[in-house]
Amino acid sequence: MSTLDINFVRSQFPAFSEPSLQGQAFFENAGGSYTCQPVIDRLSRYYTQRKVQPYAPYDASRLAGEEMDEARARMAAILGVDTDELSFGPSTTQNTYVLAQAFRQWMQPGEAIIVTNQDHEANSGPWRRLAEDGIEIREWQIDPETGSLNPADLENLLDEKVRLVCFPHCSNVIGEINPVTEITAIAHAAGAFVCVDGVSYAPHGFPNVGDLGPDIYLFSAYKTYGPHQGCMVIRRALGELLPNQGHFFNGDDLYRRFTPAGPDHAQVAACAGMADYVDMLSDHHNGPQGDPTARGAFVHELMRVREIALLQPVLDAVKDRNAVRLIGTSDAARRAPTVALALNRSTAAVAADLVEHGIMAEGGDFYAVRPLQAMGVDLKQGVLRVSFTHYTSQQEIDQLLNALDAVL
Ligand SMILES: Cc1ncc(COP(=O)(O)O)c(C=O)c1O
């Protein structure tokens, strides 16, 4: 296994050579990542050469439509699903909202949905609102100390009334990676479908969703080095069962059934740049040829190994500090490099202090109000979140650790 060539990686992100960003280390990646060069190139090519209504026979339009199809086909292949099982919507929040409307129509009063109090509100609130239509909402609760979800607790909540189990691949403040395959198997054995919010996980390597097993898997491309799109995998069996939410004459196309908004053509097309980036990384590191899923898995592993190595010292530096509460596990191998710290003062003010040290980070609730509340965090003070990805350099980590030493 080769190690990630960080210079090559960073050369693919114009932000790292942008003069106005020099000297500033970016640690709000869980909010939204920098954009890779292939995505920027495709967006700019689309807007200059193809910005016409796609799928007509003239050249500019044909190329526009082909590029949108290419994006879906190549990303679906990396994710290990069929091309029409992937759809693009404006955002993950919008995508779950539409899905919840479909479940609202499909479910009967008295049937149940399980949600967690570990999720970002996007995979929680839209489902909870179905209570207004007589759907029973059951909450799978985290351990208030560790923030962990225990699969054994899920088993106690399941029965024949449950139609859907929603949970995150990892939380955007707790960071611990949930065992999706194990949880999905438990839910499926009870006859329930599964919806996984992968927004906080996918930036750290696209998963093979086909292998993982959930019926729905969501992530946001603006956090995975791409444009501002919500990516949504809906496996065929569920997608064909749920009522169509798009125009009635589009309902035969699986990828159109849950995206009623007209697509943002340029951004959908530019999503192919994320596949370009995976391919570039795989080729540069002598990864497998051919099979996109294998290439995705290879790149995922490259990213993961690097992130774990960079993360452990960060966790070690904060876990025993006075007046700092590390949210979630201090074992880097079990979590994403999204590190939230509860302090005994305003985290927004601490984030402002970090600016003096060239650190771009933020304090607040990050729309993870429920998990922070459940863990007893004072929401007025919020958490300071420092999040990074595979492209973060050792120097930036050192800069962060020095800055935390100075401000905490
Ligand atoms: C874990 C998680 N889920 C969902 C979302 C919502 O994604 P979007 O901004 O695409 O609606 C976010 C955004 O921060 C998130 O962190």
The ligand as a Gaussian input file, in Angstrom:
#p B3LYP/6-31G(d) Opt

LIG

0 1
 C      -23.927000      15.234000       8.789000
 C      -24.638000      16.208000       7.917000
 N      -25.795000      15.854000       7.364000
 C      -26.487000      16.677000       6.552000
 C      -26.026000      17.940000       6.288000
 C      -26.844000      18.828000       5.402000
 O      -26.293000      18.838000       4.128000
 P      -26.758000      19.950000       3.074000
 O      -26.037000      21.202000       3.453000
 O      -26.307000      19.398000       1.758000
 O      -28.216000      20.090000       3.177000
 C      -24.833000      18.377000       6.840000
 C      -24.342000      19.737000       6.564000
 O      -23.517000      20.270000       7.241000
 C      -24.121000      17.483000       7.688000
 O      -22.968000      17.847000       8.253000

